[in-house]
Amino acid sequence: MRKGLLLRSLGLAAVAAAVTAGGLVLKVKAADTIQPGATAPNFSLPSQEDKLVSLKDYKGKWVVLYFYPKDQTTGCTIEAHNFQRDMAKYDAANAVVLGVSLDTVEGHKAWCSKDTFSFKLLADPDHKVVDAYGVPVKGMGAMKFANRETFLIDPSGKVAKVWEKVDVKVHSDEVLAAIAAAK
């Protein structure tokens, strides 16, 4: 009974708990995922360069806003390298790629330096933007991770497409195809 009252008092839209070998793991979804046709919530987050990046800075461009669990992990590295590989195609399509995770600016800086990413990775350790877009957060304490989801935002600031399930090996190709189909 107390857990239910506590969770309701936190105002979370959806909460699920599961017991694992390591203890209690919370899966939290702060709001429903933003859907195509909706105006994309504006935000300002620091990049790996420790400079604020805002969605409004990219009005008139396609924005690939992708959320990923953790810097320097296998799946996240594959996904980021594929975005980097296709950067010339994104430039030609008038598109920018912005990655968001709960990692810190310092973590992003180290990863970008090691793997030479030229696109922006945004630090959202308080998961304000993660929550605004309705991306689920898993884990507990300092071990929280955002789900892997992508939002394609059109040049007018509307969400054009959402991927809630992502295959990191082909995802960049899927995003580029969606931009081409929408033009």
OpenMM code with the backbone's topology and positions (N, CA, C; nanometers):
from openmm import Vec3, app, unit

residues = "MET ARG LYS GLY LEU LEU LEU ARG SER LEU GLY LEU ALA ALA VAL ALA ALA ALA VAL THR ALA GLY GLY LEU VAL LEU LYS VAL LYS ALA ALA ASP THR ILE GLN PRO GLY ALA THR ALA PRO ASN PHE SER LEU PRO SER GLN GLU ASP LYS LEU VAL SER LEU LYS ASP TYR LYS GLY LYS TRP VAL VAL LEU TYR PHE TYR PRO LYS ASP GLN THR THR GLY CYS THR ILE GLU ALA HIS ASN PHE GLN ARG ASP MET ALA LYS TYR ASP ALA ALA ASN ALA VAL VAL LEU GLY VAL SER LEU ASP THR VAL GLU GLY HIS LYS ALA TRP CYS SER LYS ASP THR PHE SER PHE LYS LEU LEU ALA ASP PRO ASP HIS LYS VAL VAL ASP ALA TYR GLY VAL PRO VAL LYS GLY MET GLY ALA MET LYS PHE ALA ASN ARG GLU THR PHE LEU ILE ASP PRO SER GLY LYS VAL ALA LYS VAL TRP GLU LYS VAL ASP VAL LYS VAL HIS SER ASP GLU VAL LEU ALA ALA ILE ALA ALA ALA LYS".split()
positions = [
    Vec3(0.0826, -0.1193, 0.0000),
    Vec3(0.0000, 0.0000, 0.0000),
    Vec3(0.0865, 0.1249, 0.0000),
    Vec3(0.1930, 0.1288, 0.0807),
    Vec3(0.2780, 0.2478, 0.0865),
    Vec3(0.3446, 0.2766, -0.0470),
    Vec3(0.3931, 0.1704, -0.1165),
    Vec3(0.4571, 0.1906, -0.2459),
    Vec3(0.3614, 0.2590, -0.3427),
    Vec3(0.2380, 0.2128, -0.3467),
    Vec3(0.1383, 0.2713, -0.4367),
    Vec3(0.1156, 0.4184, -0.4073),
    Vec3(0.1054, 0.4536, -0.2778),
    Vec3(0.0867, 0.5940, -0.2402),
    Vec3(0.2077, 0.6778, -0.2791),
    Vec3(0.3264, 0.6229, -0.2567),
    Vec3(0.4484, 0.6959, -0.2913),
    Vec3(0.4548, 0.7190, -0.4418),
    Vec3(0.4279, 0.6158, -0.5209),
    Vec3(0.4354, 0.6297, -0.6654),
    Vec3(0.3317, 0.7281, -0.7167),
    Vec3(0.2092, 0.7234, -0.6600),
    Vec3(0.1064, 0.8201, -0.7011),
    Vec3(0.1467, 0.9605, -0.6611),
    Vec3(0.2096, 0.9762, -0.5450),
    Vec3(0.2488, 1.1091, -0.5007),
    Vec3(0.3592, 1.1665, -0.5885),
    Vec3(0.4369, 1.0800, -0.6546),
    Vec3(0.5394, 1.1280, -0.7468),
    Vec3(0.4784, 1.1791, -0.8768),
    Vec3(0.3517, 1.1481, -0.9014),
    Vec3(0.2831, 1.1973, -1.0198),
    Vec3(0.3291, 1.1300, -1.1481),
    Vec3(0.3778, 1.0086, -1.1415),
    Vec3(0.4259, 0.9404, -1.2602),
    Vec3(0.3084, 0.8815, -1.3367),
    Vec3(0.3086, 0.8993, -1.4680),
    Vec3(0.1989, 0.8514, -1.5516),
    Vec3(0.1972, 0.6999, -1.5602),
    Vec3(0.3146, 0.6395, -1.5647),
    Vec3(0.3194, 0.4941, -1.5731),
    Vec3(0.4419, 0.4454, -1.4984),
    Vec3(0.4216, 0.3491, -1.4104),
    Vec3(0.5333, 0.2956, -1.3327),
    Vec3(0.5168, 0.1443, -1.3246),
    Vec3(0.6266, 0.0743, -1.3493),
    Vec3(0.6258, -0.0707, -1.3328),
    Vec3(0.7488, -0.1082, -1.2533),
    Vec3(0.7337, -0.2040, -1.1661),
    Vec3(0.8480, -0.2477, -1.0855),
    Vec3(0.8692, -0.3966, -1.1066),
    Vec3(0.9937, -0.4370, -1.1115),
    Vec3(1.0261, -0.5781, -1.1264),
    Vec3(1.1417, -0.6100, -1.0326),
    Vec3(1.1380, -0.7285, -0.9746),
    Vec3(1.2457, -0.7698, -0.8865),
    Vec3(1.3469, -0.8470, -0.9707),
    Vec3(1.4735, -0.8080, -0.9614),
    Vec3(1.5800, -0.8767, -1.0323),
    Vec3(1.6793, -0.9278, -0.9296),
    Vec3(1.7790, -0.9968, -0.9775),
    Vec3(1.8812, -1.0491, -0.8869),
    Vec3(1.9500, -0.9368, -0.8116),
    Vec3(1.9602, -0.8208, -0.8728),
    Vec3(2.0274, -0.7080, -0.8093),
    Vec3(1.9352, -0.6231, -0.7245),
    Vec3(1.8097, -0.6537, -0.7174),
    Vec3(1.7174, -0.5743, -0.6377),
    Vec3(1.6025, -0.5210, -0.7209),
    Vec3(1.5425, -0.4143, -0.6742),
    Vec3(1.4265, -0.3551, -0.7390),
    Vec3(1.4703, -0.2656, -0.8530),
    Vec3(1.4103, -0.2829, -0.9692),
    Vec3(1.4398, -0.1984, -1.0842),
    Vec3(1.3103, -0.1296, -1.1240),
    Vec3(1.3131, 0.0022, -1.1299),
    Vec3(1.1947, 0.0769, -1.1714),
    Vec3(1.2028, 0.1089, -1.3187),
    Vec3(1.0908, 0.0925, -1.3874),
    Vec3(1.0784, 0.1375, -1.5247),
    Vec3(0.9787, 0.2514, -1.5204),
    Vec3(1.0245, 0.3699, -1.5521),
    Vec3(0.9421, 0.4875, -1.5365),
    Vec3(0.9173, 0.5522, -1.6707),
    Vec3(0.7934, 0.5823, -1.6979),
    Vec3(0.7578, 0.6589, -1.8163),
    Vec3(0.6830, 0.7806, -1.7655),
    Vec3(0.7437, 0.8977, -1.7800),
    Vec3(0.6896, 1.0184, -1.7200),
    Vec3(0.5648, 1.0685, -1.7903),
    Vec3(0.5526, 1.0435, -1.9165),
    Vec3(0.4374, 1.0899, -1.9929),
    Vec3(0.4261, 1.0005, -2.1151),
    Vec3(0.3183, 1.0149, -2.1877),
    Vec3(0.3064, 0.9415, -2.3118),
    Vec3(0.4083, 0.9948, -2.4112),
    Vec3(0.4594, 0.9056, -2.4940),
    Vec3(0.5537, 0.9451, -2.5974),
    Vec3(0.4871, 1.0462, -2.6904),
    Vec3(0.5611, 1.1496, -2.7258),
    Vec3(0.5124, 1.2487, -2.8214),
    Vec3(0.4856, 1.1774, -2.9534),
    Vec3(0.3732, 1.2050, -3.0165),
    Vec3(0.3329, 1.1359, -3.1381),
    Vec3(0.3494, 1.2243, -3.2616),
    Vec3(0.3579, 1.1615, -3.3816),
    Vec3(0.3671, 1.2392, -3.5052),
    Vec3(0.2529, 1.3394, -3.5169),
    Vec3(0.2863, 1.4578, -3.5649),
    Vec3(0.1890, 1.5659, -3.5797),
    Vec3(0.1936, 1.6645, -3.4641),
    Vec3(0.2462, 1.6209, -3.3503),
    Vec3(0.2554, 1.7093, -3.2334),
    Vec3(0.3719, 1.8067, -3.2517),
    Vec3(0.3601, 1.9216, -3.1889),
    Vec3(0.4724, 2.0148, -3.1856),
    Vec3(0.5789, 1.9573, -3.0927),
    Vec3(0.7000, 1.9528, -3.1417),
    Vec3(0.8094, 1.8989, -3.0610),
    Vec3(0.8397, 1.9931, -2.9455),
    Vec3(0.8478, 1.9418, -2.8227),
    Vec3(0.8814, 2.0285, -2.7093),
    Vec3(1.0202, 2.0903, -2.7267),
    Vec3(1.0292, 2.2206, -2.7053),
    Vec3(1.1583, 2.2869, -2.7136),
    Vec3(1.2423, 2.2470, -2.5920),
    Vec3(1.3710, 2.2607, -2.6040),
    Vec3(1.4605, 2.2279, -2.4942),
    Vec3(1.5917, 2.3017, -2.5135),
    Vec3(1.6686, 2.3074, -2.4075),
    Vec3(1.8069, 2.3552, -2.4104),
    Vec3(1.8875, 2.2634, -2.3199),
    Vec3(1.9881, 2.2002, -2.3770),
    Vec3(2.0759, 2.1098, -2.3032),
    Vec3(2.2199, 2.1363, -2.3432),
    Vec3(2.3141, 2.1095, -2.2536),
    Vec3(2.4549, 2.1271, -2.2889),
    Vec3(2.5050, 2.0110, -2.3753),
    Vec3(2.5905, 2.0455, -2.4718),
    Vec3(2.6521, 1.9456, -2.5587),
    Vec3(2.7867, 1.9029, -2.5022),
    Vec3(2.8541, 1.8164, -2.5745),
    Vec3(2.9876, 1.7721, -2.5345),
    Vec3(3.0864, 1.8889, -2.5310),
    Vec3(3.0514, 1.9993, -2.5953),
    Vec3(3.1358, 2.1196, -2.5924),
    Vec3(3.0994, 2.2105, -2.4758),
    Vec3(3.0045, 2.1643, -2.3931),
    Vec3(2.9536, 2.2395, -2.2781),
    Vec3(2.8898, 2.3721, -2.3200),
    Vec3(2.8254, 2.3714, -2.4381),
    Vec3(2.7500, 2.4876, -2.4875),
    Vec3(2.6047, 2.4452, -2.4993),
    Vec3(2.5144, 2.5360, -2.4633),
    Vec3(2.3723, 2.5038, -2.4711),
    Vec3(2.3279, 2.4889, -2.6160),
    Vec3(2.2515, 2.3835, -2.6405),
    Vec3(2.1927, 2.3561, -2.7709),
    Vec3(2.0419, 2.3535, -2.7500),
    Vec3(1.9698, 2.4291, -2.8322),
    Vec3(1.8244, 2.4357, -2.8219),
    Vec3(1.7612, 2.3874, -2.9514),
    Vec3(1.6448, 2.3263, -2.9400),
    Vec3(1.5730, 2.2829, -3.0589),
    Vec3(1.5444, 2.4017, -3.1496),
    Vec3(1.5093, 2.5144, -3.0909),
    Vec3(1.4739, 2.6325, -3.1713),
    Vec3(1.5898, 2.6795, -3.2586),
    Vec3(1.7137, 2.6424, -3.2242),
    Vec3(1.8300, 2.6785, -3.3052),
    Vec3(1.8254, 2.6130, -3.4430),
    Vec3(1.7444, 2.5101, -3.4590),
    Vec3(1.7421, 2.4326, -3.5827),
    Vec3(1.6116, 2.4480, -3.6607),
    Vec3(1.5366, 2.5530, -3.6322),
    Vec3(1.4131, 2.5778, -3.7078),
    Vec3(1.4494, 2.5899, -3.8557),
    Vec3(1.3724, 2.5260, -3.9408),
    Vec3(1.4005, 2.5256, -4.0839),
    Vec3(1.4831, 2.4053, -4.1276),
    Vec3(1.5252, 2.3223, -4.0323),
    Vec3(1.6012, 2.2005, -4.0625),
    Vec3(1.5262, 2.0784, -4.0095),
    Vec3(1.5545, 1.9650, -4.0677),
    Vec3(1.5109, 1.8388, -4.0102),
    Vec3(1.5993, 1.8110, -3.8894),
    Vec3(1.5402, 1.7626, -3.7818),
    Vec3(1.6166, 1.7284, -3.6617),
    Vec3(1.5925, 1.5817, -3.6292),
    Vec3(1.7014, 1.5076, -3.6207),
    Vec3(1.6969, 1.3686, -3.5763),
    Vec3(1.7352, 1.3729, -3.4286),
    Vec3(1.6343, 1.3616, -3.3420),
    Vec3(1.6566, 1.3662, -3.1976),
    Vec3(1.6501, 1.2230, -3.1479),
    Vec3(1.7685, 1.1679, -3.1213),
    Vec3(1.7689, 1.0278, -3.0807),
    Vec3(1.8158, 1.0144, -2.9368),
    Vec3(1.7412, 0.9350, -2.8623),
    Vec3(1.7694, 0.9068, -2.7212),
    Vec3(1.8351, 0.7687, -2.7155),
    Vec3(1.9369, 0.7577, -2.6340),
    Vec3(2.0091, 0.6313, -2.6241),
    Vec3(2.0474, 0.6074, -2.4779),
    Vec3(2.0716, 0.4813, -2.4410),
    Vec3(2.0951, 0.4484, -2.3000),
    Vec3(2.2256, 0.4998, -2.2395),
    Vec3(2.3410, 0.4762, -2.3028),
    Vec3(2.4664, 0.5001, -2.2312),
    Vec3(2.5838, 0.5190, -2.3275),
    Vec3(2.6638, 0.6210, -2.3006),
    Vec3(2.7865, 0.6439, -2.3771),
    Vec3(2.8770, 0.5211, -2.3724),
    Vec3(2.9449, 0.4971, -2.4837),
    Vec3(3.0507, 0.3972, -2.4951),
    Vec3(3.0060, 0.2534, -2.4677),
    Vec3(2.8782, 0.2257, -2.4920),
    Vec3(2.8311, 0.0876, -2.4840),
    Vec3(2.8155, 0.0345, -2.6265),
    Vec3(2.8090, -0.0943, -2.6424),
    Vec3(2.8129, -0.1561, -2.7748),
    Vec3(2.7051, -0.1044, -2.8691),
    Vec3(2.5788, -0.1186, -2.8311),
    Vec3(2.4698, -0.0765, -2.9193),
    Vec3(2.4715, 0.0725, -2.9478),
    Vec3(2.5014, 0.1505, -2.8466),
    Vec3(2.5042, 0.2965, -2.8621),
    Vec3(2.6193, 0.3388, -2.9526),
    Vec3(2.7313, 0.2681, -2.9451),
    Vec3(2.8457, 0.2995, -3.0302),
    Vec3(2.8153, 0.2655, -3.1755),
    Vec3(2.7521, 0.1520, -3.2004),
    Vec3(2.7135, 0.1148, -3.3369),
    Vec3(2.6202, 0.2202, -3.3945),
    Vec3(2.5187, 0.2573, -3.3175),
    Vec3(2.4216, 0.3565, -3.3647),
    Vec3(2.4894, 0.4898, -3.3942),
    Vec3(2.5731, 0.5376, -3.3036),
    Vec3(2.6404, 0.6664, -3.3216),
    Vec3(2.7362, 0.6628, -3.4413),
    Vec3(2.8095, 0.5543, -3.4576),
    Vec3(2.9005, 0.5447, -3.5728),
    Vec3(2.8233, 0.5448, -3.7045),
    Vec3(2.7065, 0.4830, -3.7074),
    Vec3(2.6268, 0.4848, -3.8301),
    Vec3(2.5731, 0.6246, -3.8599),
    Vec3(2.5326, 0.6983, -3.7581),
    Vec3(2.4932, 0.8375, -3.7809),
    Vec3(2.6134, 0.9165, -3.8329),
    Vec3(2.7298, 0.8969, -3.7721),
    Vec3(2.8498, 0.9683, -3.8152),
    Vec3(2.8861, 0.9318, -3.9596),
    Vec3(2.8785, 0.8046, -3.9925),
    Vec3(2.9075, 0.7571, -4.1290),
    Vec3(2.8214, 0.8295, -4.2323),
    Vec3(2.6950, 0.8586, -4.1954),
    Vec3(2.5992, 0.9179, -4.2881),
    Vec3(2.5878, 1.0697, -4.2749),
    Vec3(2.6802, 1.1325, -4.2042),
    Vec3(2.6686, 1.2764, -4.1779),
    Vec3(2.6574, 1.3586, -4.3061),
    Vec3(2.7293, 1.3247, -4.4117),
    Vec3(2.7200, 1.3989, -4.5384),
    Vec3(2.5793, 1.3882, -4.5972),
    Vec3(2.5147, 1.2730, -4.5804),
    Vec3(2.3776, 1.2548, -4.6295),
    Vec3(2.2796, 1.3400, -4.5484),
    Vec3(2.3027, 1.3495, -4.4175),
    Vec3(2.2162, 1.4357, -4.3345),
    Vec3(2.2348, 1.5814, -4.3733),
    Vec3(2.3590, 1.6230, -4.3948),
    Vec3(2.3851, 1.7601, -4.4379),
    Vec3(2.3128, 1.7891, -4.5694),
    Vec3(2.3206, 1.6958, -4.6662),
    Vec3(2.2557, 1.7128, -4.7966),
    Vec3(2.1034, 1.7190, -4.7834),
    Vec3(2.0486, 1.6548, -4.6807),
    Vec3(1.9033, 1.6534, -4.6573),
    Vec3(1.8581, 1.7690, -4.5686),
    Vec3(1.9500, 1.8623, -4.5370),
    Vec3(1.9190, 1.9750, -4.4481),
    Vec3(1.8745, 1.9243, -4.3105),
    Vec3(1.9503, 1.8286, -4.2581),
    Vec3(1.9151, 1.7650, -4.1309),
    Vec3(2.0341, 1.7670, -4.0350),
    Vec3(2.0023, 1.7723, -3.9065),
    Vec3(2.1037, 1.7609, -3.8015),
    Vec3(2.0690, 1.6420, -3.7141),
    Vec3(2.1715, 1.5847, -3.6545),
    Vec3(2.1549, 1.4717, -3.5628),
    Vec3(2.1928, 1.5204, -3.4235),
    Vec3(2.1029, 1.4977, -3.3283),
    Vec3(2.1271, 1.5315, -3.1878),
    Vec3(2.1008, 1.4064, -3.1046),
    Vec3(2.2033, 1.3598, -3.0344),
    Vec3(2.1875, 1.2454, -2.9460),
    Vec3(2.1663, 1.2928, -2.8035),
    Vec3(2.0788, 1.2252, -2.7303),
    Vec3(2.0495, 1.2626, -2.5914),
    Vec3(2.0579, 1.1390, -2.5032),
    Vec3(2.1298, 1.1519, -2.3918),
    Vec3(2.1307, 1.0458, -2.2912),
    Vec3(2.1372, 1.1108, -2.1536),
    Vec3(2.1307, 1.0279, -2.0514),
    Vec3(2.1390, 1.0768, -1.9143),
    Vec3(2.2837, 1.0955, -1.8700),
    Vec3(2.3788, 1.0704, -1.9597),
    Vec3(2.5202, 1.0885, -1.9290),
    Vec3(2.5527, 1.2365, -1.9117),
    Vec3(2.6707, 1.2637, -1.8573),
    Vec3(2.7149, 1.4009, -1.8311),
    Vec3(2.7888, 1.4592, -1.9512),
    Vec3(2.8102, 1.5902, -1.9477),
    Vec3(2.8899, 1.6582, -2.0498),
    Vec3(3.0286, 1.5947, -2.0568),
    Vec3(3.0886, 1.5671, -1.9417),
    Vec3(3.2223, 1.5089, -1.9376),
    Vec3(3.2244, 1.3705, -2.0046),
    Vec3(3.1226, 1.2915, -1.9796),
    Vec3(3.1127, 1.1603, -2.0433),
    Vec3(3.1008, 1.1723, -2.1948),
    Vec3(3.0169, 1.2667, -2.2403),
    Vec3(3.0019, 1.2903, -2.3845),
    Vec3(3.1336, 1.3376, -2.4455),
    Vec3(3.2006, 1.4280, -2.3757),
    Vec3(3.3269, 1.4834, -2.4255),
    Vec3(3.4296, 1.3711, -2.4457),
    Vec3(3.4408, 1.2824, -2.3494),
    Vec3(3.5358, 1.1714, -2.3586),
    Vec3(3.5007, 1.0792, -2.4748),
    Vec3(3.3717, 1.0472, -2.4915),
    Vec3(3.3291, 0.9563, -2.5973),
    Vec3(3.3509, 1.0194, -2.7345),
    Vec3(3.3127, 1.1456, -2.7496),
    Vec3(3.3298, 1.2143, -2.8783),
    Vec3(3.4770, 1.2264, -2.9148),
    Vec3(3.5599, 1.2503, -2.8164),
    Vec3(3.7035, 1.2603, -2.8404),
    Vec3(3.7597, 1.1254, -2.8846),
    Vec3(3.7177, 1.0204, -2.8178),
    Vec3(3.7656, 0.8850, -2.8494),
    Vec3(3.7164, 0.8386, -2.9863),
    Vec3(3.5889, 0.8629, -3.0169),
    Vec3(3.5276, 0.8089, -3.1389),
    Vec3(3.5085, 0.9128, -3.2494),
    Vec3(3.5526, 1.0343, -3.2281),
    Vec3(3.5478, 1.1444, -3.3253),
    Vec3(3.4096, 1.1670, -3.3875),
    Vec3(3.3101, 1.1847, -3.3019),
    Vec3(3.1769, 1.2200, -3.3503),
    Vec3(3.1710, 1.3699, -3.3744),
    Vec3(3.1135, 1.4103, -3.4868),
    Vec3(3.1042, 1.5530, -3.5174),
    Vec3(2.9666, 1.6106, -3.4852),
    Vec3(2.8681, 1.5250, -3.4606),
    Vec3(2.7352, 1.5745, -3.4259),
    Vec3(2.7263, 1.5946, -3.2748),
    Vec3(2.6221, 1.6619, -3.2318),
    Vec3(2.6071, 1.6986, -3.0900),
    Vec3(2.5484, 1.5831, -3.0086),
    Vec3(2.6117, 1.5582, -2.8944),
    Vec3(2.5554, 1.4705, -2.7922),
    Vec3(2.5170, 1.5601, -2.6762),
    Vec3(2.3916, 1.5491, -2.6324),
    Vec3(2.3377, 1.6382, -2.5303),
    Vec3(2.3217, 1.5650, -2.3973),
    Vec3(2.3636, 1.6325, -2.2916),
    Vec3(2.3590, 1.5755, -2.1572),
    Vec3(2.2277, 1.6114, -2.0888),
    Vec3(2.1545, 1.5089, -2.0460),
    Vec3(2.0262, 1.5272, -1.9788),
    Vec3(2.0215, 1.4429, -1.8500),
    Vec3(2.1182, 1.4641, -1.7568),
    Vec3(2.1240, 1.3794, -1.6374),
    Vec3(2.0012, 1.3906, -1.5469),
    Vec3(1.9284, 1.5009, -1.5553),
    Vec3(1.8057, 1.5171, -1.4760),
    Vec3(1.6824, 1.4698, -1.5520),
    Vec3(1.7012, 1.4141, -1.6657),
    Vec3(1.6016, 1.3649, -1.7626),
    Vec3(1.4832, 1.4577, -1.7849),
    Vec3(1.5092, 1.5857, -1.7958),
    Vec3(1.4026, 1.6821, -1.8269),
    Vec3(1.3520, 1.6659, -1.9700),
    Vec3(1.4428, 1.6526, -2.0653),
    Vec3(1.4023, 1.6362, -2.2052),
    Vec3(1.3528, 1.4939, -2.2283),
    Vec3(1.4183, 1.3971, -2.1674),
    Vec3(1.3713, 1.2589, -2.1744),
    Vec3(1.2257, 1.2523, -2.1297),
    Vec3(1.1942, 1.3159, -2.0172),
    Vec3(1.0566, 1.3167, -1.9665),
    Vec3(0.9623, 1.3937, -2.0580),
    Vec3(1.0078, 1.5080, -2.1106),
    Vec3(0.9228, 1.5900, -2.1976),
    Vec3(0.8802, 1.5144, -2.3227),
    Vec3(0.9660, 1.4262, -2.3707),
    Vec3(0.9333, 1.3482, -2.4903),
    Vec3(0.8684, 1.2147, -2.4560),
    Vec3(0.8561, 1.1831, -2.3274),
    Vec3(0.7902, 1.0598, -2.2849),
    Vec3(0.8747, 0.9352, -2.3051),
    Vec3(1.0051, 0.9511, -2.3048),
    Vec3(1.0950, 0.8366, -2.3216),
    Vec3(1.1099, 0.7665, -2.1865),
    Vec3(1.0829, 0.6372, -2.1817),
    Vec3(1.0949, 0.5656, -2.0547),
    Vec3(1.2382, 0.5643, -2.0016),
    Vec3(1.2491, 0.5667, -1.8698),
    Vec3(1.3774, 0.5579, -1.8006),
    Vec3(1.3754, 0.4281, -1.7210),
    Vec3(1.4845, 0.3534, -1.7287),
    Vec3(1.4958, 0.2265, -1.6565),
    Vec3(1.6105, 0.2355, -1.5581),
    Vec3(1.6007, 0.1595, -1.4527),
    Vec3(1.7078, 0.1534, -1.3548),
    Vec3(1.6714, 0.2254, -1.2277),
    Vec3(1.7733, 0.2463, -1.1449),
    Vec3(1.7481, 0.3023, -1.0136),
    Vec3(1.8732, 0.3756, -0.9651),
    Vec3(1.8553, 0.4801, -0.8881),
    Vec3(1.9684, 0.5571, -0.8358),
    Vec3(2.0518, 0.6157, -0.9475),
    Vec3(2.1830, 0.6019, -0.9367),
    Vec3(2.2740, 0.6548, -1.0383),
    Vec3(2.2762, 0.5675, -1.1638),
    Vec3(2.2169, 0.4512, -1.1581),
    Vec3(2.2175, 0.3577, -1.2713),
    Vec3(2.0883, 0.3668, -1.3521),
    Vec3(2.0539, 0.4863, -1.3983),
    Vec3(1.9344, 0.5056, -1.4803),
    Vec3(1.9750, 0.5208, -1.6257),
    Vec3(1.8894, 0.4693, -1.7133),
    Vec3(1.9154, 0.4735, -1.8557),
    Vec3(1.7868, 0.5087, -1.9292),
    Vec3(1.7968, 0.5946, -2.0303),
    Vec3(1.6823, 0.6250, -2.1164),
    Vec3(1.6672, 0.5118, -2.2181),
    Vec3(1.5442, 0.4859, -2.2578),
    Vec3(1.5196, 0.3902, -2.3659),
    Vec3(1.5787, 0.4438, -2.4953),
    Vec3(1.6000, 0.3559, -2.5889),
    Vec3(1.6482, 0.3942, -2.7216),
    Vec3(1.5259, 0.4274, -2.8077),
    Vec3(1.5052, 0.5552, -2.8332),
    Vec3(1.3938, 0.6023, -2.9159),
    Vec3(1.4414, 0.7202, -2.9989),
    Vec3(1.3782, 0.7403, -3.1145),
    Vec3(1.4156, 0.8504, -3.2029),
    Vec3(1.2919, 0.9264, -3.2472),
    Vec3(1.3088, 1.0592, -3.2532),
    Vec3(1.2040, 1.1487, -3.3004),
    Vec3(1.2589, 1.2247, -3.4205),
    Vec3(1.1887, 1.2160, -3.5323),
    Vec3(1.2240, 1.2949, -3.6494),
    Vec3(1.1340, 1.4181, -3.6473),
    Vec3(1.1973, 1.5342, -3.6402),
    Vec3(1.1249, 1.6604, -3.6290),
    Vec3(1.1414, 1.7352, -3.7611),
    Vec3(1.0284, 1.7775, -3.8187),
    Vec3(1.0351, 1.8428, -3.9494),
    Vec3(1.0804, 1.9885, -3.9352),
    Vec3(1.1089, 2.0547, -4.0474),
    Vec3(1.1602, 2.1920, -4.0424),
    Vec3(1.0670, 2.2935, -3.9753),
    Vec3(0.9380, 2.2606, -3.9632),
    Vec3(0.8452, 2.3524, -3.8960),
    Vec3(0.8354, 2.3270, -3.7464),
    Vec3(0.9031, 2.2229, -3.6961),
    Vec3(0.9017, 2.1931, -3.5531),
    Vec3(0.7998, 2.0889, -3.5114),
    Vec3(0.7392, 2.0208, -3.6084),
    Vec3(0.6429, 1.9135, -3.5782),
    Vec3(0.7127, 1.7780, -3.5825),
    Vec3(0.6666, 1.6871, -3.4991),
    Vec3(0.7194, 1.5512, -3.5008),
    Vec3(0.6645, 1.4822, -3.6254),
    Vec3(0.7549, 1.4374, -3.7117),
    Vec3(0.7155, 1.3708, -3.8357),
    Vec3(0.7068, 1.2190, -3.8187),
    Vec3(0.7955, 1.1635, -3.7373),
    Vec3(0.7978, 1.0175, -3.7180),
    Vec3(0.8632, 0.9864, -3.5838),
    Vec3(0.8205, 0.8741, -3.5250),
    Vec3(0.8766, 0.8273, -3.3980),
    Vec3(0.9131, 0.6803, -3.4133),
    Vec3(1.0329, 0.6472, -3.3672),
    Vec3(1.0761, 0.5081, -3.3596),
    Vec3(1.0889, 0.4734, -3.2120),
    Vec3(1.0016, 0.3843, -3.1631),
    Vec3(1.0101, 0.3406, -3.0236),
    Vec3(1.0906, 0.2117, -3.0116),
    Vec3(1.1097, 0.1431, -3.1201),
    Vec3(1.1946, 0.0239, -3.1268),
    Vec3(1.2978, 0.0529, -3.2352),
    Vec3(1.4250, 0.0366, -3.2015),
    Vec3(1.5315, 0.0737, -3.2933),
    Vec3(1.6274, -0.0426, -3.3116),
    Vec3(1.6576, -0.0739, -3.4370),
    Vec3(1.7641, -0.1688, -3.4690),
    Vec3(1.8861, -0.0829, -3.5023),
    Vec3(1.9831, -0.0784, -3.4125),
    Vec3(2.0960, 0.0141, -3.4254),
    Vec3(2.1746, -0.0059, -3.5547),
    Vec3(2.1726, -0.1250, -3.6108),
    Vec3(2.2503, -0.1541, -3.7314),
    Vec3(2.1946, -0.0853, -3.8552),
    Vec3(2.0645, -0.0625, -3.8604),
    Vec3(2.0015, -0.0052, -3.9814),
    Vec3(1.9278, 0.1252, -3.9541),
    Vec3(1.9346, 0.1734, -3.8317),
    Vec3(1.8512, 0.2868, -3.7938),
    Vec3(1.8825, 0.4146, -3.8730),
    Vec3(2.0076, 0.4458, -3.8939),
    Vec3(2.0407, 0.5664, -3.9696),
    Vec3(1.9820, 0.5595, -4.1102),
    Vec3(1.9886, 0.4428, -4.1728),
    Vec3(1.9289, 0.4251, -4.3058),
    Vec3(1.7781, 0.4487, -4.3016),
    Vec3(1.7114, 0.3982, -4.1970),
    Vec3(1.5662, 0.4168, -4.1816),
    Vec3(1.5316, 0.5652, -4.1675),
    Vec3(1.6104, 0.6367, -4.0902),
    Vec3(1.5842, 0.7787, -4.0682),
    Vec3(1.6023, 0.8565, -4.1990),
    Vec3(1.7112, 0.8286, -4.2699),
    Vec3(1.7338, 0.8970, -4.3978),
    Vec3(1.6217, 0.8666, -4.4973),
    Vec3(1.5730, 0.7444, -4.4987),
    Vec3(1.4612, 0.7080, -4.5880),
    Vec3(1.3348, 0.7830, -4.5506),
    Vec3(1.3110, 0.7994, -4.4209),
    Vec3(1.1914, 0.8735, -4.3761),
    Vec3(1.1999, 1.0208, -4.4155),
    Vec3(1.3186, 1.0790, -4.4058),
    Vec3(1.3349, 1.2198, -4.4480),
    Vec3(1.3094, 1.2311, -4.5976),
    Vec3(1.3667, 1.1408, -4.6770),
    Vec3(1.3492, 1.1438, -4.8223),
    Vec3(1.2019, 1.1259, -4.8601),
    Vec3(1.1317, 1.0373, -4.7902),
    Vec3(0.9902, 1.0109, -4.8200),
    Vec3(0.9013, 1.1301, -4.7826),
    Vec3(0.9430, 1.2074, -4.6854),
    Vec3(0.8595, 1.3182, -4.6380),
    Vec3(0.8786, 1.4458, -4.7214),
    Vec3(0.9820, 1.4508, -4.8003),
    Vec3(1.0099, 1.5720, -4.8795),
    Vec3(0.9208, 1.5846, -4.9991),
] * unit.nanometer
topology = app.Topology()
chain = topology.addChain("A")
for resn in residues:
    res = topology.addResidue(resn, chain)
    for name in ("N", "CA", "C"):
        topology.addAtom(name, app.Element.getBySymbol(name[0]), res)
